[in-house]
Amino acid sequence: MKTAGIIIGILLVLAAIPFGMVQFFPEKSFAFALDSERKKSGLIRKEIHFGRDLHYVYLEGGQGEPLILLHGFGADKDNFTRMARFLTPHYRVIIPDHTGFGESARPEGASYTPEEQAKRLHQMAEGLGITSMHMGGSSMGGQIAMVYASMYPDQVESLWLLNPGGLWDGPTANAWETMVADNNEKNPLIIEKEEDIFSLPSLVMEKAPYTPKAFLRVIARERMENATLEKRIFKDILSSNVREKISGLETPTLIVWGSEDKVLHPGNAEILHGLLPKSSLILMEGIGHLPMLEAPEQSAEDYLNFRKNL
């Protein structure tokens, strides 16, 4: 979910930004905060272009085996920025904005199914000279990562799934049960008016960091501009169930799920664990939908331990 400011430990940066600047120049202050977090994590913003209609903007840092991290629905590459500081000392970390989100392309008439997103990401990987990688993904990004591994099994050395989507025939989480019970068709993950942003942190996180309202309004404006496209993308990701694609997939996999997830039911974790024969499962107590934002150091430590045992 788009929590690029809800999310990235802004408190560590706010001390360097005068209060008046946050209030009167929120866009510049927000950009300063993002840039500071990226520098602390050893990440550099980069771009790669494939003709007029397809380009990726991504963050990259570190050295070693490539680790590609995929953000969730409504989010962007900075969802992983805070956690990346614990990973860049060990791996070449690459974090793209998905097509349709952040600064990456929005090709007219494009399909946004996980399969099509995986094909585009494969093109990006080839463009970066990557033929073997480890891949992680949060929510929708986890769904895309699983589909990618099913399509290119010889290229994905391991998977790291953080509250992943895609198992649409599993248990339903509170957010959707409440929506149905209230006879409300409004998707709580899509921001159509400014006030929608203020309820998002408590929905997607159990331990949401403090973020100035001025920064939330910056995020809201970005999300509102993308709302129509996000509605299309949401339908496309719901059209693809990963169950048959990944059943028996032998890619070593770490499944992580926050026990308090209100967006994707934690009961899906055991189902995925059963479908993936070489998987291990960590249920994070007191954590919601975004472990890498709520507990970045612990999430990274769990992953480093997983990689040691491969």
N, C-alpha and C positions, 0 to 999 in steps of 0.2 A: 504494500500500500504506500501511497506517496507520503512518506514521512521524512523526506530529506530535510527537515528542519525540526520536525517533531522529535527527532530521532538521533541526531548525531552528536550528542553530548555538547550542545551549544553552551552549556554553562561554563565549560572550560575556556571558551573563547570570549564570552560576553564581557569579562573583566577588561579586555583590551579594547572594547568598543564603547565609547561614551554613550550614556543613556540617550542624549538628545539625537545622536546619529541614528540609533535604532528607531526612534520615533519618527524622525523627519526624513531619513533616507533609508527606509527599511530594505529596499532591493540591494543597495550597495552594502549595507551591513550584513545582509544575509549572504551575499556573494563572498564577502570577507570571511565570514564564519566558515563557509564551505571550503574556501581556499586554505584556511588555516588547518582545518581537519585533514585535508588531503596531504598537506605538507608533513604533518605529524605522522601520517601513515606511509609516507614515502611514495605517494601516488602522483602521477602526472596525467593531465588531460591530453588525449590524443584523438586523431580522427583517421578513418580509412574510407575511401570512396570507391564505389563500383558503378560508374556511369552517373547519369543525371539524377536518377530516381532512388538510388539506394546508397546510403552512407551510414556509418556507425560513428558515434562519439563514445569514447570509453576511457576508463582510468586504468593505468598500468604502473606497476612498481615491483621491485624485488627481482630476484634471480632464482634459477632452478627450473624444476618441472612446471609447466604451465598449469595454473589453476584458474579456470574460468568460472566466475560467479554471476548468476542470473537473478535479477530482482523480480519482485512480484507485481501484481496488477496495480496500476495507478502509481507505481513507485518509479524510482530511477536509480542510476548507478551509485548514488551517494548513500543508499541504504546500507551498503557494506563498508563505507569508508572508515567508520570508527573501529570495526573489528579487524579491518585489513592491516592495522599497525602490528598486530600479533602474528600475521601471516607472511608479510613481505620479507621478513628476515629468513624465510625458509623456501618460498616459492616465487615464481613469476606470476603475480596476480593480475588478472585481466578482468575488468568489470564493465561490460557494455551497457548502454541504454538500449533496451529492446527497440526494434522498429515499432513506431507508433507511440513511443514514450520519450521523455527527456529531450535531449538534443538530437537524437537520431532521426532518420528520415521517416516520412509519412507518405509512402507512395500512393498515389490516387488509385482507388479501386483494388487495393491489395487485400489478400486474405490474411487473417491474423490467427489462424488455427495454430496449435502447437507444432504441427507438422511443417507448415510453411515457415514459421519462425525458426524451427530447427534447420531447415534448408538454408535460410539466410545466414544463420549463425555459422553453419558449416562453410559457407562462402567466405565469411569473415575470417574464420580460423585458417582456411587455406591462404587467404590474402596475407595473413600474418606468419605464414610458413609453419603452422602448427598442424601436425598430423597425429599427435598423441597427446592426450590431456587428461587432467582430472577436472571434474565439473561439479559445481554446487548450485543450488537454486532454492529460493524462498518462494513459497506459495505458488503462484503461476509460474515463476521461474523454475521451481522444482518439477512441475508438470512438464515444462519444455525440456528440462534436463533429462527426465526419464524417456521422453519421446526421442530426444537426440541419441541417447544411448541405445535405444531399440533400433534406430535407423542406421547408426554408425558404431556397432558394438566393438569393432576392432580398434577404434580410436579413443574410446573412453575407458581410462584405466580404473576409475572409481567414481562413485556418485556420493554427494553430500546433500541430503534432502532436509530442508528446514520447513516444517509444517507445509508439505507440498500439496498442491491441488491435483486434480485430475481423476480422483477416485469418486466419481459423482454418484455411484450407487451405494456409498457407505453411509454412516450416520450423519445426520444433519446438525449443524452447529446452531447456537442460540440466535445469532444475527438473523438467520433465514427463518427460523421458527417464529421469532417475534414479528417479522415482516408479514408472514402468512397469517398469524393470529390477529394482527391489527388490520388485515385486509389492505396492506400498504404496498404499492408497486414500486416505491422509491428504493433504489439500490443504495444502501448506506455507504458503499465504497466509492460512489461516484459523486463528485462535488459539483453541484449545479448552481448553488448560491453560496455567498461567503460564509453564512452562519453554519453551513454543513460541516465545515472544517473543524469546528470546535468540539464536536462530539466524536470525531474520528480517533484521536489518541486513545481514549478509554475503550474504544471498541477493538482496536487492533493490538493494544498492549495492556498488560496487567501492571507493568511498571514503566509508565510513560515518563520520560524526562521532562522537566519544565522547559517550555519554549515560549518566548514572548509572543503576545498576540499579534504584534506587528509582523513577525516572521510567519505566523500561521496565515495571515491575510495574503502575504506574498505567495505562499503555497496555494492558497485557495484560488487566486487569480490564474495561476498556471493551470490548475486542474479544471477550472471552469472553461478555459479555452479549449481543453481537450475532451470535454465531457461527451460530446456527440460521438467522437471516434471511440472513446472508451466503452460506450454502450455497445457498439459493434463488436469491439474486441471481446467484451465479456461474453457475448453470445457465441463467438467463435471458440473461446476456450471451453465453454460448457458443451460444445458439440463433440468433444473428443474425450473418451474415457480411456484411461491408461491400463485398465485391468488386463485386457487381452494382450496388449502390446508388451507388457513387462512381465507377465506371468512366466516364471522360470528363468528370467534374465540373470545371468551369472556374474554381472558386474559387481564387484565388492561395493557395498553401500552402507553409509551411515545415515540412519533415519533419526532425526531430532524433532521432538514435538513439545510445545509448551502445554502443560496440563490445563491451563486456564484459557485456551484458545476459544474465542467466541465466533471466529470466522470459519475455520475448518475443524471439525470435531476431532478431538484427540483419539477417539475410538478408531479412526482410520489408520492410525500408526500401526496397530497390531495386524490389521489386514494387509497393509503393504509389507510388513515384516514377513508375513506368511507367503506372499507372492514372490519375494526376492530371496532366493535360497542362500545367498552370501551376504545377507544384511545383518546389521546389529542395530539396536534401538535404544535411544536415550529419551526418557520422558523427563522434562525439566519442570520441577515443581515450582508453582508460583509465577510461571512465565506464560505470556499470552501467545499471540500469533507471530511475533517477530523476535525470536531468541537472539539474533545477532545484534539487535538494537537494545534489547532489555538487559542482556547479559553477554556483552561482546567478548570479554576476556574468557569467561567460562566456555562459551561456544567455541572459541578458537582453540582453547586447551583440549576440549573433547575431540575436536577434529585432528589436532596434532597427534594425540594418542592413537586415534584411529589409523592415521597414516603410518605411524611407527609399526603397527601390527600387520600391515599389508604384506 
